Amino acid sequence: MKAKRKPMETMEDRVFNVVVSIIAFMAAALTLYPLIYVLSASISDPYDIIAGRVWLYPININFEGYRTVMQNDRIWRGFYNSVIITGGGTLINLFVTIIAAYPLSRRDLKIRKPILFMFTFTILFSGGMIPTYLLIRDLGLLNSRWSLILPGAMSVFNFMIVRTFFMNTLPGELLESAKMDGCSDFRFLWSIALPLSTAVIAVISLYYAVAHWNAFFNAILYIRDQRLHPLQVVLREILILNMTEQLTEGTTRSETMYLAEQMKYSLIVLSSIPLLAAYPFVQRYFVRGVMIGAIKG
């Protein structure tokens, strides 16, 4: 049996591959450099950071910023609140999204179009900030973690992805054969549909988790108790409002000024670790889940 010959590579193909490789390398460098710089600055001496001598690799390695941050109770409290909000919020998001997407993916649902219209209408129009605040106040959700979870219990964008995934992945014949064996709709969803939808569930889980973890504006609006502030609000106060004095008790003003620079980078690294640790477990599903769910049905 003759081996298949590879197609001849023309000069245009070689030029194209070289150009694409250069562009990809430059894009990777532009993406990685800020991450490398932040990591290097977080373990460099504060005096070298302010002097501008840190630009790629750490200089005079110093972990004082991490030590100061790790010893502060407010940082740990904010981290705890973010974990609770992200974990609980993502579970509620998945439940509501799947429960809404599955029946609306069924072509035998007669009221499917009116419900879809109501969902898609909210993408273009919303009540606005003040009516939403008044609603949350009247529901008694102010100064509660629920104010950061329940108002955004379902993203219509993620709902459309999951619905389209169900429509393209679960043929009607599969449901018919399951019903012939006595399978109910709920059993079909739990035992057949969800195991076949691992890719899209992993993708929207990442979407929801990242949105919850990075959210800070709603926490500023709805939560006054600092003990309930998520990590991003604490991070904002330190990075933007320069409230580093709260974390550096017992140091002089000059020491606080220098240590503040290192602490900012240390906080950025620590706040990014959970999502960076979770991404490798989702990455293998990412492209397949997005592309299948992106086909409009």
Secondary structure, DSSP 8 states (H G I E B T S, - for coil): ----------HHHHHHHHHHHHHHHHHHHHHHHHHHHHHHHHTS-HHHHHHT--SSS-SS---HHHHHHHT-HHHHHHHHHHHHHHHHHHHHHHHHHHHHHHHHH-TT-TTHHHHHHHHHHHHH----HHHHHHHHHHTT-TTSGGGGTSTTS--HHHHHHHHHHHHHHS-HHHHHHHHHTT--HHHHIIIIITGGGHHHHHHHHHHHHHHHHH--HHHHHH---GGG--HHHHHHHHHTS--GGGT-TTS-HHHHHHHHHHHHHHHHHHHHHHHHHHHHHHHHHHHHHHHHHHS--
